[in-house]
Amino acid sequence: MNTLAAPHAELPSAPAAQRPKLDAKPGPLTLITFVGLLAAGLLFTAWSLVGDVTASGAPVTTWVPYILLGVALLIALGFEFVNGFHDTANAVATVIYTHSLPPNFAVVWSGVFNFLGVMVSSGAVAFGIIALLPVELILQVGSGAGFAMVFALLIAAIIWNLGTWWLGLPASSSHTLIGSIIGVGVANALMHGRDGTSGVDWAQATKVGYSLLLSPMVGFGCAALLLLALRAFVKNRALYEEPKGSEPPPWWIRGLLILTCTGVSFAHGSNDGQKGMGLIMLILVGTVPMAYALNRAMPANETVKFVAVAEMAQNALNRSVPTSLPAMEPAAARDTLSTYVRTREFAPSVVPALAATAGSIGQQVRQHGSLAGVPADAVANVRNDMYLASEAIRHLDKSGAAKFDEETKLRVNTFRQELDSATRFIPLWVKVAVAIALGLGTMIGWKRIVVTVGEKIGKTHLSYAQGASAEVVAMVTIGAADMYGLPVSTTHVLSSGVAGTMTASGSGLQLSTLRNLALAWVLTLPVAMLLSGSLYWLFTRIF
């Protein structure tokens, strides 16, 4: 018997890449851990909130603000929960479709590093988001209009996120939230008889818009270039082939993919988690200002420094004021700064108003001995004065409208740093609550977006090199944006990175999916604006 194969006989083909098993149910231990962490997060939030309010000595005259506070916190944490399973599915798609990690383990792993990313975040993105809101609503955030603003923008963002998730479209939670904020600003301006464009800080919105517009281009181009560079310098063929069957990749490739998945998850937590933190701080300042409007943890020696810096800034500003301009009373100064921050139209009265406000702030803090000593009936006004002064200095610095000498610039900018340290702080429990919401959200509902990224962008199965290139670019881009306080979209960066690697390798793109992704990208801003503006109008009739 001839045991040699005939010359024309076909050799056994290598097994094709198998679709990962995405329908495996989590075990009972996972479910118990999930429910336990959720309950622990809610209890820790409630316990910390009650403790802070009690320690502040804030009088309780009615329970209505606290009920609204509870509802607003649940909605804000709900936004972060939805953000978790909507956006972070992008981070795990590559390790799942290259069989580097089992699906359920991958989402738990990603959730843990989302949690850690939130915990070490700087807070710069959080307050960058707040700067987009209408100044008059920030100053009156505890009013009915303030609650209407918070509820409208968060509920609009959740509705659009859930809708795009249901359709399996990797739309951007960052993009959605920015649209919701702009919608509230435009609606608020129109409702007060002003031009709709006056309700938004367009300079800040443009800065954020550029980051959201450029990040997909960076993702596409850099991921494509990185894949081409790998092809030129790393000649291992296994790196550029699709997985064989359901076997995991070689250990070094697997390690690289897990490392990049970890980095993207961590960067996503550090950037996206801050958006919820900023809105939660806005809610807390409005409902319990005695506990959260000012940084009560500022030590006594820092308070002395704060007062000295305020006085030096006042003196430096007064030297810049023409003698023909009279000194301003605090109330008139507040109105002048509020108008300037809202309109960006510089007038000669802005500098004396800033000087008067700096002096008033320093005098009140010195009078009460510390920020914690400011009485309940004065906290909101002191905090608003600090916010207006900080924003006015920021706009003056950017526009160069006030011609300060170098010493005055130094004094004024130092004063702004002190103002920000007194008002722009995030308590530990807020970080923990957002981190748990985002981390646990990662573990729910991830399948729809994972399938789109893993199967529907390119015409071929994702290779190891493609997955690693897209993840590396996403990790670096989001991390850099976090350092500069810019909100970018994990979804846009990573999905465009996958598309870039498919193009660079000649695999081809599924145009129907790209058309849907582009449509979602184009519609997100106007739909979120329309939803939030309409909800804001409705809620102002209720509150």
JODA-V410877 format. One record per residue. N is the residue number from 1. D_LAST is the distance of its C-alpha to the last C-alpha in Angstrom with 2 decimals. Layout:
n: [N,N]
d_last: [D_LAST,D_LAST]
This chain:
n: [1,2,3,4,5,6,7,8,9,10,11,12,13,14,15,16,17,18,19,20,21,22,23,24,25,26,27,28,29,30,31,32,33,34,35,36,37,38,39,40,41,42,43,44,45,46,47,48,49,50,51,52,53,54,55,56,57,58,59,60,61,62,63,64,65,66,67,68,69,70,71,72,73,74,75,76,77,78,79,80,81,82,83,84,85,86,87,88,89,90,91,92,93,94,95,96,97,98,99,100,101,102,103,104,105,106,107,108,109,110,111,112,113,114,115,116,117,118,119,120,121,122,123,124,125,126,127,128,129,130,131,132,133,134,135,136,137,138,139,140,141,142,143,144,145,146,147,148,149,150,151,152,153,154,155,156,157,158,159,160,161,162,163,164,165,166,167,168,169,170,171,172,173,174,175,176,177,178,179,180,181,182,183,184,185,186,187,188,189,190,191,192,193,194,195,196,197,198,199,200,201,202,203,204,205,206,207,208,209,210,211,212,213,214,215,216,217,218,219,220,221,222,223,224,225,226,227,228,229,230,231,232,233,234,235,236,237,238,239,240,241,242,243,244,245,246,247,248,249,250,251,252,253,254,255,256,257,258,259,260,261,262,263,264,265,266,267,268,269,270,271,272,273,274,275,276,277,278,279,280,281,282,283,284,285,286,287,288,289,290,291,292,293,294,295,296,297,298,299,300,301,302,303,304,305,306,307,308,309,310,311,312,313,314,315,316,317,318,319,320,321,322,323,324,325,326,327,328,329,330,331,332,333,334,335,336,337,338,339,340,341,342,343,344,345,346,347,348,349,350,351,352,353,354,355,356,357,358,359,360,361,362,363,364,365,366,367,368,369,370,371,372,373,374,375,376,377,378,379,380,381,382,383,384,385,386,387,388,389,390,391,392,393,394,395,396,397,398,399,400,401,402,403,404,405,406,407,408,409,410,411,412,413,414,415,416,417,418,419,420,421,422,423,424,425,426,427,428,429,430,431,432,433,434,435,436,437,438,439,440,441,442,443,444,445,446,447,448,449,450,451,452,453,454,455,456,457,458,459,460,461,462,463,464,465,466,467,468,469,470,471,472,473,474,475,476,477,478,479,480,481,482,483,484,485,486,487,488,489,490,491,492,493,494,495,496,497,498,499,500,501,502,503,504,505,506,507,508,509,510,511,512,513,514,515,516,517,518,519,520,521,522,523,524,525,526,527,528,529,530,531,532,533,534,535,536,537,538,539,540,541,542,543]
d_last: [91.28,89.72,86.60,85.64,82.95,84.05,83.48,81.02,79.04,75.33,74.21,71.30,68.09,65.55,62.65,59.65,56.37,54.57,50.88,49.23,48.28,44.51,44.12,45.46,43.31,42.43,44.46,43.30,43.48,41.06,38.56,38.94,38.50,35.37,33.69,34.99,33.63,30.19,30.15,31.65,29.04,26.10,28.02,28.98,25.40,24.24,27.41,27.14,23.53,24.44,27.62,26.09,23.55,26.43,28.82,26.59,26.55,22.85,22.18,19.91,18.40,15.52,15.03,11.23,11.36,14.37,13.03,10.34,13.40,15.58,13.59,13.33,17.03,18.09,16.65,18.35,21.51,21.34,21.51,24.56,26.06,25.95,27.25,30.11,31.54,30.73,32.36,34.84,36.76,38.32,39.88,41.63,42.84,45.96,47.16,46.58,48.43,51.29,51.61,51.26,48.88,48.06,44.58,43.05,44.59,43.45,39.73,40.00,41.92,39.35,36.51,38.40,38.85,35.26,34.46,37.08,35.95,32.44,34.04,36.28,33.90,33.79,30.11,31.00,29.22,26.03,25.69,27.03,24.02,21.63,23.75,22.69,19.04,18.23,19.42,16.82,14.03,16.49,17.09,13.49,12.50,11.23,8.57,4.93,7.21,9.44,7.73,6.98,10.65,12.03,10.85,11.96,15.26,16.21,15.67,17.47,20.23,20.71,21.02,23.62,25.43,25.84,27.02,29.63,30.68,31.32,33.54,35.25,34.44,34.35,31.42,30.03,26.94,27.23,27.46,24.42,22.22,23.57,22.82,19.18,18.87,20.75,18.64,15.42,17.62,19.17,16.05,14.61,18.09,18.50,15.29,16.77,20.16,21.91,24.08,22.30,24.87,23.80,20.56,22.57,25.21,27.88,30.59,28.87,27.75,31.40,32.69,30.57,31.47,35.13,34.96,33.37,35.90,38.94,38.45,39.47,42.47,43.41,43.11,45.28,47.90,48.32,48.47,51.10,53.11,52.95,54.29,57.10,57.94,58.17,60.50,62.67,63.02,62.50,65.01,64.08,63.77,61.74,58.83,58.50,59.08,56.66,56.78,59.68,58.59,56.11,57.97,56.10,57.22,59.77,58.55,58.16,56.12,54.03,53.44,52.36,49.87,48.38,48.23,46.36,43.91,43.31,42.83,40.32,38.29,38.41,37.52,34.60,33.21,33.74,32.02,29.28,28.28,27.33,24.50,22.57,23.70,22.37,18.82,19.04,20.31,17.45,15.04,17.51,17.94,14.30,14.02,17.69,19.29,22.25,23.33,22.58,22.14,25.93,28.77,29.95,32.83,34.55,38.01,39.54,42.05,39.38,37.58,40.84,41.16,37.60,38.39,41.73,40.31,37.68,40.52,42.75,40.07,39.50,43.25,43.75,41.03,42.45,45.84,44.36,42.97,45.41,46.77,45.74,42.03,40.93,38.97,35.20,33.00,30.20,27.37,29.14,29.94,26.32,25.44,28.52,27.80,24.18,25.59,28.36,26.32,24.09,27.04,30.00,32.11,34.51,35.67,38.29,35.74,34.00,36.80,37.02,33.23,33.53,36.46,34.69,31.67,34.12,35.94,32.86,31.69,35.22,35.69,32.58,33.47,37.09,36.17,34.27,36.82,34.52,31.03,30.59,31.63,28.91,27.14,23.51,22.65,24.35,23.34,20.30,22.46,25.46,23.68,22.21,25.72,27.23,25.00,25.75,29.43,29.75,28.22,30.31,33.41,32.74,32.53,35.52,37.50,36.83,37.50,40.36,39.36,40.33,44.01,44.17,47.44,47.77,47.45,44.24,42.78,43.76,42.27,38.97,38.58,39.51,36.83,34.26,35.46,34.97,31.43,30.58,32.25,30.13,26.72,27.36,28.20,27.30,28.04,30.43,28.18,25.64,28.65,29.94,26.72,26.42,30.19,30.23,27.43,29.24,32.65,31.98,30.23,33.52,35.30,33.30,33.51,35.71,38.38,37.02,36.76,39.99,41.91,40.78,41.82,44.98,46.28,44.76,44.96,48.75,51.56,53.24,52.33,50.89,53.75,53.73,54.04,51.25,48.82,49.85,49.69,46.17,44.95,46.74,45.25,41.70,42.17,43.53,41.05,37.93,39.52,40.38,36.88,35.51,38.02,36.82,33.09,32.68,30.55,32.92,32.92,35.16,35.11,36.34,38.97,40.48,40.50,41.98,44.42,45.63,46.08,48.04,50.38,51.01,51.94,54.18,56.03,56.58,54.84,52.84,49.20,47.56,46.33,44.08,42.06,42.00,40.85,37.92,37.07,37.29,35.12,32.42,32.78,32.52,29.58,27.43,26.22,25.44,23.93,21.64,20.64,20.03,18.04,15.73,15.42,14.61,12.01,10.37,10.54,9.17,6.10,5.46,6.02,3.82,0.00]
